């Protein structure tokens, strides 16, 4: 579970950095990277929810 949390944090940092570049400088490539990171973050958060539910049951 700790590894999953680290992946979530890394994905969030990538999303944050690229989103800021897009918003502040109009960097279109950063926008593409931010959207890709958001999809990855969504998958990781679903995995976290599943792992969290399993941990609370056991």
LINZI-V926715 format. One record per run of one state. SS is the DSSP state (A for helix, B for strand, O for the rest). FROM is the first residue (numbers start at 1). TO is the last residue. If there is no record, write none. Layout:
BEGIN
SS,FROM,TO / SS,FROM,TO
END
This chain:
BEGIN
O,1,1 / A,2,25 / O,26,27 / A,28,57 / O,58,58
END
